[in-house]
Amino acid sequence: MSYIFMTLQRFEKAAKLYSELDKVIKHSIENLPAQYRIPIVLREVQGLTYNQISNITNISIGTVKSRLSRARSIIQNKVKKYANG
């Protein structure tokens, strides 16, 4: 096989894996309880600061950080389960 063909195969595999991983992450976010989903979307999708999230959700900055940490942990665990089959 040519180098270009092998490289193309690797690229296609990586693109498929990225697409599947993207679906797992999106599904994980969509299925989070609202108390975790809202802060993670505001932070990671909308790019808001902790202070802005605190003002929008009317929760303390400490609670924002805690909920973001918990949301990330939940998502990470679901991605690990997917990766491990």
C-alpha positions in Angstrom: 0.0 0.0 0.0 1.1 3.5 -0.7 2.0 5.9 2.1 -0.8 8.3 1.0 -3.4 5.5 1.1 -2.3 4.4 4.6 -2.4 8.0 5.8 -5.9 8.5 4.3 -7.1 5.3 6.1 -5.7 6.6 9.4 -7.4 10.0 8.9 -10.7 8.3 8.1 -10.5 6.2 11.3 -9.6 9.3 13.4 -12.5 11.3 11.8 -14.9 8.4 12.6 -13.7 8.2 16.2 -13.9 11.9 16.7 -17.5 11.9 15.3 -18.5 9.1 17.6 -16.8 10.7 20.6 -18.6 14.0 19.8 -21.9 12.2 19.8 -21.1 10.6 23.2 -20.2 13.9 24.7 -23.3 15.7 23.3 -25.5 12.9 24.5 -23.9 13.0 28.0 -24.4 16.8 28.2 -28.0 16.5 27.1 -28.7 13.9 29.7 -27.2 15.8 32.6 -29.6 17.0 35.3 -30.4 20.6 34.7 -28.4 21.8 37.7 -25.2 20.5 36.0 -26.2 20.9 32.3 -27.0 24.6 32.5 -23.6 25.7 34.0 -21.6 23.4 31.7 -23.3 24.7 28.6 -22.9 28.3 29.7 -19.2 27.7 30.4 -18.1 25.3 27.7 -20.4 26.2 24.8 -21.2 29.9 25.5 -17.8 30.7 26.9 -19.1 32.6 29.9 -17.1 33.3 33.0 -17.8 31.9 36.5 -19.1 35.3 37.5 -21.4 35.5 34.6 -22.8 32.0 35.2 -23.3 32.9 38.8 -25.3 36.0 37.9 -27.4 34.2 35.3 -28.2 31.2 37.4 -28.4 33.1 40.7 -26.0 30.7 42.5 -22.7 31.4 44.2 -19.4 31.2 42.3 -18.4 28.3 44.6 -21.5 26.4 43.6 -20.9 27.2 39.9 -17.4 25.7 40.2 -18.7 22.7 42.1 -21.4 22.0 39.5 -19.0 22.4 36.7 -16.6 19.9 38.3 -19.4 17.4 38.9 -20.7 17.8 35.3 -17.2 17.3 33.9 -16.7 14.2 36.1 -20.0 12.7 34.9 -19.2 13.4 31.2 -15.7 12.0 31.7 -17.0 8.8 33.2 -19.4 8.3 30.3 -16.6 8.8 27.8 -14.4 6.3 29.6 -17.2 3.8 29.5 -17.6 4.3 25.8 -13.9 4.0 25.2 -13.6 0.8 27.2 -16.5 -0.7 25.3 
